[in-house]
Amino acid sequence: MIISALIAFLALLLVVANIMVTIATARSELFEPLQKKASIWFIWFFPVVGVGLLWYILHEDMGSRARSGDSGNRYIEDDYLDGHESQ
């Protein structure tokens, strides 16, 4: 009984992790649209490896942006700079 409950809990935890990494991958500017589709496919067809690998990639990208001072939103920064360069 305890083992089946533990397996059910771990399966639920894996599904939640897959959902979180899927959302983060879909929102990320790190990948092109085709890469996002392939990454999401990888997450769901190889759940343990996929979620771990994509989480690591996204986490590393966020860390490198924080170290470089890049907010990650180039479009807003570019629009802001385009409108305020002459000042």
C-alpha positions, 0 to 999 in steps of 0.5 A: 500500500505504501509503495503504491502511494509513493509511486503515485506521488512520484508520478504526480510530481513528474507530471507537474514538473513536465507541465512547469518545464513545458510552460517555461520552454514555450515562453522562452526566447532561447528556442526557435518555434521548431526547437520549442516543439521538439523540446516539448515533444522530448519532455513528454516522451522521455519524461525524466530525462527530458524534464531534467535536461530542459530544466537545466538548459533553461536554468543555465540561460537564466543564470547567464542572463543574470550574470550579464545583466541582460533582462532577457527581453530584448524587444522591450529594451530595443523599443525603449532605446529606439524611442529615447536615443536622441535624448 
